[in-house]
Amino acid sequence: MKAITYIGVDDTDLDLFEGLYTIPNGVSYNSYLIVDEKVAIIDSVDIRKCDEWLANLETALSGKTPDYIVVHHMEPDHAGSLAAAVERYPNVKLVCTARAQQMLTQFFDGELFAQKCIVVGEGDTISLGEHTLTFYMAPMVHWPEVMVSYESMSKVLFSADAFGKFGALSHNEEWACEARRYYFNICGKYGVPVQTLLKKIAKLDVSAIYPLHGPLLTDNLEYYIGLYDCWSKYEVETDGVFIAYASIYGGTAAVAERFAQMLRDRGIPKVSIADLCRDDKAEAVEDAFRMGTLVLAAASYDGDVFPPMHEFLHHLQLKGFRSRRVAIIENGSWAPCAARAMMALLEPMKEIEVLSPTVTIRSRMKQSDIPALERLADAVVG
């Protein structure tokens, strides 16, 4: 029997992760089992897949009884089946942080977990025999009760939500795209706590990273850690420009497409464009963080900005968008006001450089608008 066994499950039926993010290729809920003199379950899964998980667990146990359930994170997609596990194995102990112990009574009947918690802090260990788990606190990656653990014999880091991605394990795809979309939409606000965790990881001899979503990372760890370092420092990953537009009748869309071509003609290595009315906003958030310059093009609406743009910028606010250059194009038929509204939404964000000029279009792009767009394109190129 392998010392560490994967007992997680895929969820390919769920349409929205956290009720918000589309997951066309599903998601995995990862859980693991360590069998030694003592037996430890590493996290549970969403209640949606509880029966399948318990079946995987029973098979992997091969008649043994678990001593511990390590609870790295209390979010329901990972802790949702804890009650079922405790009911099946009434003598099991839950290893968790003090904050997680408090949260247990918020999600479950507290009586079920009375006297079952072993509370651990920074650097605490639990010996399973030949295998030892050392716990490191990771608050706000991305909830306050989160911890990670390091198993020293196998050199495995159980990383909670860090290094996770959208997509079921049964769907084979390149890691970075869906990991990036996951990171910036789930953890994007918490760059400083992620940096703190990365410094702790750097002191460990890690040969594999086992997250709570997505594939088990067993080689080229420098690549994954390097991307996390870039993302959590809010650095530019890709040299390029992202254009996000919100158009009512197509006039603003035409301007955005024309402006994209201007940038390509000037040799910008990558120009990405998204229709905020139709495209996945989580991907738009991902691209905004990925590139160094963001171009916002939107119609005016009810004395404000067209709602899809408002929603996008509000989401960027929530996720801590910062340290980027921004160019603004507004459209309005009688009282253009989108630029003012977009500026107000950008104001709380840190280290945002707004490029000049702001371009105003009246209903439809005309030849007379081209010089101002050309000047803005020159500013973007720098």
C-alpha positions, 0 to 999 in steps of 0.5 A: 500500500502506498503511504499517501493515496489520493482519495479525492473526486471530480465534480463535472456537474457543477456549473458555477464554482462558489456560485459565481465562476463558470467551470466548463471542465468541472473541478476536483475536490482533492483529499488524501490518505496517509497510512502509517502506524497512525492513519490520517485523512487529509481534508474531506470534499464537498457534500455533493460528492460525499458518497463517492469520497467515502467509498474511495476512503473505505477502499484506501483504508483496506480495513484500517481505521483513521486516527486523524482528519487534518482540516487545512481549510473550512470552506464547504467544498473541502470541509463539507463531508466532515460530519459524515466522516466523524459519524462513520469513524466516531473515534477520529480526531480533527487536527485544525487551527483554533480559528477552524475549530470556531468555524466548525460550529458555524457549519455543523452541530457543535456537539458532533465535534465536542472533544474531537479537535486537536488544535495546532499552531505554527511549527507543531507536528504530529507523528504518524510513525515514519511520516511526520506532519508539520503545520504552518499557518497560512491565514488569508490564503484565502480564509483566516483559518487556513494552514498548510502541512509538510510531510517530511518523509515524502517531502510533500506539501499539502498546500490547501487552496494555494496552487489549485486550479479549476478543471476536473482531473479527468480533463487534461489541460495546460495548468497555468491558464485555469490556475491563473483564473482561479488565483486572481478570482479567488486569492487575488486580493491576498498577495501579501499573505501568499508571499508570506506562505511562499517564504515559508515554503522556500525553507522546506525541501519540497518535492511535490505539492498536493493542493485541494483543487487541480493536479498533484504537482510533482515536477518542475515546481520552480515553474509553479512557485515562480508564477505564484511569486509573480502573481502575488507580487502583482507583477506583469506576467505577459508583455501586452495590453488587455482591452475590456469593452462594454458596448450597447449598440456596437459603437463602443465595440467598433472603437475597441477593435479599431484601437486593438489594431492600432496597438498591433500595428505599433508592435505590441507583442500581445493584444487581448480583447474581451466583450464584458457583456458576453465573455467570461468576466473571470477571464477578463479579471485574469487578463487584467492582472496578467498584462501591464496595461488595461484599456477600458472602453465603455458606453455611458448609461443613466449618468454613470457607466454601462453596468457590465463595465461597472461590475468588472471594475468593482470586481477588480477592486475586490481582488486588489487590482494594482500597479498597472497602467490604464487607458480610458475610452468613453462613449456617449450620445448626449452627455458622456459620463462613462470616463468619470464613472470609471475614474471613480471606480479606479480611484481606490486601487493602488498604484494605477497610472491613468494615461492621457488623453482620455478619448470621448466618442459621440455615438459612433467613431468618425474619422475626426476621432482617429487622431485622439485614438492614435495619440492614446495608442502612442501613450500606451506604447510609451 
